[in-house]
């Protein structure tokens, strides 16, 4: 029982860290935290439920965990919007929510080492991607005298 509680608390902490590192709003942080916790909880339930079955051909703990990915895909689809000028938004939020759910699955399955490495890499991408894009645009403006890259260049 203590292991389950520890995993759920760890999922809440990881979801909170990812939510804070992507956006400073309370609702985004809450969404990431809840997503990671629910994914971990459902994975724990899936693993523990199938441990009680004595029939080996019925034992497939991945079934419930696989539904997490389907649910996040459905939610992620609702987060992606196409504007009238054919510009899309919400892709990074949907992808971030997807990786948060996967981290929750890793925590629920007891794969903390993989989760720590993945969290570290995701946070690096979150923190440094904006800086790298701004720096690239700055260099492009200096060397080419242009603000944006035109299509086909």
Sine and cosine of phi, psi and omega as CSV:
sin_phi,cos_phi,sin_psi,cos_psi,sin_omega,cos_omega
0.00,0.00,-0.65,0.76,-0.02,-1.00
-0.91,0.42,-0.53,0.85,0.01,-1.00
-0.92,0.40,-0.65,0.76,0.00,-1.00
-0.90,0.44,-0.72,0.69,-0.01,-1.00
-0.89,0.47,-0.67,0.74,0.03,-1.00
-0.88,0.48,-0.64,0.77,0.02,-1.00
-0.92,0.39,-0.65,0.76,0.01,-1.00
-0.92,0.39,-0.65,0.76,0.05,-1.00
-0.91,0.42,-0.67,0.75,0.05,-1.00
-0.88,0.47,-0.64,0.77,0.05,-1.00
-0.90,0.44,-0.64,0.77,0.03,-1.00
-0.90,0.44,-0.67,0.74,0.00,-1.00
-0.91,0.42,-0.72,0.70,-0.01,-1.00
-0.91,0.42,-0.67,0.74,0.06,-1.00
-0.88,0.47,-0.64,0.77,0.04,-1.00
-0.90,0.43,-0.70,0.71,0.01,-1.00
-0.88,0.48,-0.69,0.72,0.02,-1.00
-0.92,0.40,-0.64,0.77,0.02,-1.00
-0.90,0.44,-0.66,0.75,0.01,-1.00
-0.94,0.34,-0.58,0.81,-0.04,-1.00
-0.97,0.26,-0.35,0.94,0.02,-1.00
-1.00,-0.02,-0.65,0.76,-0.10,-0.99
-0.46,-0.89,0.49,-0.87,-0.03,-1.00
-1.00,-0.06,0.04,1.00,-0.04,-1.00
-0.98,0.19,0.50,-0.87,-0.04,-1.00
-0.92,0.38,-0.66,0.75,-0.06,-1.00
-0.92,0.39,-0.61,0.79,0.02,-1.00
-0.92,0.38,-0.70,0.72,0.02,-1.00
-0.88,0.47,-0.66,0.75,0.03,-1.00
-0.90,0.43,-0.65,0.76,0.01,-1.00
-0.89,0.46,-0.72,0.69,0.01,-1.00
-0.89,0.45,-0.68,0.73,-0.01,-1.00
-0.89,0.46,-0.74,0.67,-0.02,-1.00
-0.92,0.40,-0.65,0.76,0.01,-1.00
-0.87,0.49,-0.72,0.69,-0.02,-1.00
-0.92,0.40,-0.65,0.76,0.02,-1.00
-0.91,0.42,-0.70,0.72,-0.02,-1.00
-0.91,0.42,-0.65,0.76,0.02,-1.00
-0.90,0.44,-0.68,0.73,0.03,-1.00
-0.91,0.42,-0.70,0.72,-0.01,-1.00
-0.89,0.45,-0.69,0.73,0.01,-1.00
-0.92,0.39,-0.57,0.82,0.06,-1.00
-0.93,0.38,-0.64,0.76,0.06,-1.00
-0.89,0.46,-0.72,0.69,0.02,-1.00
-0.87,0.49,-0.68,0.73,0.00,-1.00
-0.88,0.48,-0.73,0.68,-0.01,-1.00
-0.91,0.41,-0.68,0.73,-0.05,-1.00
-0.96,0.29,-0.56,0.83,0.01,-1.00
-0.90,0.45,-0.70,0.71,-0.05,-1.00
-0.98,0.20,-0.22,0.98,0.11,-0.99
-0.94,0.34,-0.47,0.89,-0.04,-1.00
-0.98,0.19,-0.30,0.96,0.01,-1.00
-0.98,0.19,0.67,-0.74,0.00,-1.00
-0.99,-0.11,-0.15,0.99,-0.01,-1.00
-1.00,-0.02,0.91,-0.42,-0.08,-1.00
-0.91,0.41,-0.43,0.90,-0.03,-1.00
-0.98,0.21,-0.22,0.98,0.08,-1.00
-1.00,-0.09,-0.14,0.99,-0.11,-0.99
-0.99,0.12,0.99,-0.17,0.05,-1.00
-0.63,-0.78,0.99,0.11,-0.05,-1.00
-0.93,0.37,-0.20,0.98,0.01,-1.00
-0.98,0.21,-0.20,0.98,-0.06,-1.00
-0.90,0.43,-0.76,0.65,-0.01,-1.00
-0.93,0.37,-0.62,0.78,0.02,-1.00
-0.90,0.43,-0.54,0.84,0.03,-1.00
-0.91,0.41,-0.47,0.88,0.01,-1.00
-0.95,0.32,-0.37,0.93,0.08,-1.00
-0.88,0.47,-0.70,0.72,-0.01,-1.00
-0.89,0.45,-0.66,0.76,0.04,-1.00
-0.90,0.45,-0.68,0.73,-0.01,-1.00
-0.91,0.41,-0.66,0.75,0.01,-1.00
-0.93,0.37,-0.55,0.83,0.09,-1.00
-0.89,0.46,-0.65,0.76,0.04,-1.00
-0.91,0.41,-0.71,0.70,0.02,-1.00
-0.91,0.41,-0.67,0.74,0.00,-1.00
-0.88,0.47,-0.56,0.83,0.04,-1.00
-0.89,0.45,-0.60,0.80,0.04,-1.00
-0.95,0.31,-0.33,0.94,0.00,-1.00
-0.99,0.10,-0.31,0.95,-0.06,-1.00
-1.00,-0.01,0.80,-0.60,-0.03,-1.00
-0.83,-0.56,0.58,-0.81,0.12,-0.99
-0.94,-0.34,0.83,-0.55,0.02,-1.00
-0.99,0.16,0.14,-0.99,-0.01,-1.00
-0.90,0.43,-0.46,0.89,0.00,-1.00
-1.00,0.01,0.36,0.93,0.07,-1.00
0.92,0.40,0.36,0.93,0.07,-1.00
-1.00,-0.07,0.74,-0.68,0.00,-1.00
-0.99,-0.11,0.50,-0.87,0.08,-1.00
-0.62,-0.79,0.41,-0.91,0.02,-1.00
1.00,-0.06,-0.02,1.00,-0.01,-1.00
-0.91,0.42,-0.70,0.71,-0.03,-1.00
-0.94,0.35,-0.55,0.83,0.06,-1.00
-0.91,0.42,-0.69,0.72,0.02,-1.00
-0.90,0.44,-0.68,0.74,0.02,-1.00
-0.92,0.39,-0.61,0.79,0.03,-1.00
-0.91,0.40,-0.64,0.77,0.04,-1.00
-0.92,0.40,-0.58,0.81,0.03,-1.00
-0.90,0.43,-0.74,0.67,0.01,-1.00
-0.92,0.39,-0.51,0.86,0.06,-1.00
-0.90,0.43,-0.66,0.75,0.05,-1.00
-0.91,0.42,-0.63,0.77,0.02,-1.00
-0.91,0.42,-0.63,0.78,0.07,-1.00
-0.89,0.45,-0.61,0.79,0.07,-1.00
-0.89,0.45,-0.63,0.78,0.06,-1.00
-0.90,0.44,-0.68,0.74,0.03,-1.00
-0.88,0.48,-0.67,0.74,0.02,-1.00
-0.91,0.42,-0.73,0.69,-0.01,-1.00
-0.89,0.46,-0.53,0.85,0.01,-1.00
-0.99,0.14,-0.12,0.99,0.01,-1.00
1.00,0.08,0.34,0.94,-0.01,-1.00
-0.99,-0.16,0.89,0.45,-0.09,-1.00
-0.91,0.41,-0.55,0.83,-0.02,-1.00
-0.91,0.41,-0.69,0.72,0.05,-1.00
-0.91,0.42,-0.60,0.80,-0.01,-1.00
-0.92,0.40,-0.67,0.75,-0.01,-1.00
-0.90,0.44,-0.69,0.72,0.04,-1.00
-0.89,0.45,-0.72,0.70,-0.01,-1.00
-0.90,0.44,-0.67,0.74,0.02,-1.00
-0.88,0.47,-0.69,0.72,0.03,-1.00
-0.86,0.52,-0.72,0.70,0.00,-1.00
-0.92,0.39,-0.64,0.77,0.02,-1.00
-0.90,0.43,-0.68,0.74,0.01,-1.00
-0.91,0.41,-0.61,0.79,0.07,-1.00
-0.87,0.50,-0.71,0.71,0.02,-1.00
-0.89,0.46,-0.70,0.72,0.00,-1.00
-0.87,0.49,-0.72,0.69,-0.11,-0.99
-0.97,0.24,-0.58,0.81,-0.13,-0.99
-0.99,-0.16,-0.23,0.97,-0.06,-1.00
-0.91,0.40,-0.68,0.74,0.03,-1.00
-0.89,0.46,-0.69,0.72,0.00,-1.00
-0.89,0.45,-0.68,0.73,-0.01,-1.00
-0.92,0.40,-0.63,0.78,0.01,-1.00
-0.93,0.37,-0.67,0.74,0.05,-1.00
-0.88,0.47,-0.66,0.75,0.01,-1.00
-0.91,0.41,-0.66,0.75,0.04,-1.00
-0.88,0.48,-0.71,0.71,0.02,-1.00
-0.90,0.43,-0.59,0.80,0.05,-1.00
-0.90,0.43,-0.72,0.69,0.03,-1.00
-0.91,0.42,-0.63,0.78,0.01,-1.00
-0.89,0.46,-0.65,0.76,0.00,-1.00
-0.91,0.41,-0.64,0.77,-0.02,-1.00
-0.94,0.35,-0.77,0.64,-0.12,-0.99
-0.98,0.20,-0.54,0.84,-0.08,-1.00
-0.95,-0.30,-0.23,0.97,0.00,-1.00
0.94,0.33,0.40,0.91,-0.02,-1.00
-0.82,-0.57,0.49,-0.87,0.04,-1.00
-1.00,0.09,-0.62,0.78,-0.06,-1.00
-0.71,-0.71,0.40,-0.92,0.09,-1.00
-0.99,0.14,0.78,-0.62,0.03,-1.00
-0.99,0.16,0.39,-0.92,0.01,-1.00
-0.88,0.48,0.71,-0.70,0.04,-1.00
1.00,-0.04,-0.08,1.00,0.02,-1.00
-1.00,-0.02,0.00,0.00,0.00,0.00
